Amino acid sequence: MNLDYKKLLEWLEGRDLSVQCFADVLRLSGIKGASRARLNQAFQDRDPLPLADDVAAEVQKVWDILGEIETAAGMLQISLRDAEHTHLLVSLWRRGFVFVSQATEK
């Protein structure tokens, strides 16, 4: 699995989402082997230690879902800084709930 760790870290930083919070979301999603410490090892510029392929694939899935939720939210701002709420969004999305933003004019 070729997870782009640099791009993921930039994505997290761009949303003010800490590595700890993202690791908590992954833990709440039942993904083992993606603790904050392990993610930080994978994010290192020098001698990074990538996640196991199966773990990286699950991390990619959660990252993709969060991107899809952001796209569906459109102009609405969604805070991803609370692990439990973010995990709830991911869980609802996986169950088929769709979040839609609609701009209206007055």
C-alpha positions in Angstrom: 0.0 0.0 0.0 1.5 3.3 -1.0 -0.1 5.7 1.4 1.3 9.2 0.8 2.3 10.1 4.3 3.5 13.6 3.5 0.2 14.4 1.8 -1.8 13.0 4.7 0.2 15.0 7.2 -0.3 18.2 5.1 -4.0 17.4 4.9 -4.3 17.0 8.7 -2.4 20.2 9.3 -4.6 22.0 6.8 -7.6 21.1 8.9 -6.0 21.8 12.3 -6.4 18.1 13.0 -3.8 16.8 15.3 -2.1 13.4 14.7 -3.4 12.4 18.2 -7.0 13.1 17.2 -6.6 11.3 13.9 -5.1 8.3 15.7 -8.0 8.4 18.1 -10.5 8.3 15.2 -8.6 5.4 13.7 -8.7 3.6 17.1 -12.4 4.2 17.5 -12.9 2.8 14.0 -11.3 -0.4 15.1 -8.0 0.1 13.3 -5.0 -1.3 15.2 -1.4 -0.4 14.5 -2.1 3.3 13.8 -1.4 4.9 17.2 0.0 8.5 17.4 3.4 7.1 17.9 3.2 4.8 14.9 1.8 7.6 12.7 4.6 9.9 13.8 7.1 7.2 12.9 5.6 7.0 9.4 5.5 10.8 9.1 9.2 11.2 9.8 11.3 12.8 7.0 14.3 10.8 8.0 14.1 7.0 8.2 10.3 6.8 8.2 8.8 3.5 9.3 5.7 2.9 7.1 2.6 1.3 8.5 1.8 -2.3 7.6 0.1 -2.5 4.3 -3.3 -3.6 5.7 -3.2 -0.8 8.3 -2.2 1.8 5.7 -5.1 0.6 3.5 -7.6 1.2 6.4 -6.0 4.6 7.2 -6.5 5.5 3.5 -10.1 4.5 3.6 -10.8 6.7 6.6 -8.9 9.6 5.0 -10.9 9.1 1.8 -14.2 9.1 3.7 -13.3 12.4 5.5 -12.5 13.9 2.2 -15.9 12.8 0.8 -17.6 14.2 3.8 -15.9 17.6 3.3 -16.9 17.6 -0.3 -20.5 16.8 0.5 -20.6 19.5 3.2 -19.7 22.1 0.6 -19.7 25.6 2.1 -20.5 24.3 5.6 -17.5 24.1 7.8 -17.0 20.8 9.6 -14.7 20.6 12.6 -12.8 17.4 12.7 -10.9 18.2 15.9 -13.1 16.0 18.1 -12.3 12.3 17.7 -15.6 11.0 18.9 -17.6 13.3 16.6 -15.4 12.7 13.7 -15.7 8.9 14.3 -19.4 9.3 14.3 -19.3 11.1 11.0 -17.2 8.3 9.5 -19.5 5.7 10.9 -22.6 7.4 9.6 -21.0 7.8 6.1 -20.1 4.1 6.0 -23.7 3.3 6.8 -24.9 5.3 3.8 -25.9 8.6 5.5 -25.1 11.4 3.1 -24.4 15.0 4.2 -25.5 17.6 1.7 -24.9 21.3 1.8 -27.3 23.5 -0.1 -26.9 27.2 -0.5 -30.1 29.2 -0.6 -30.8 32.8 -1.6 -33.1 35.1 0.4 
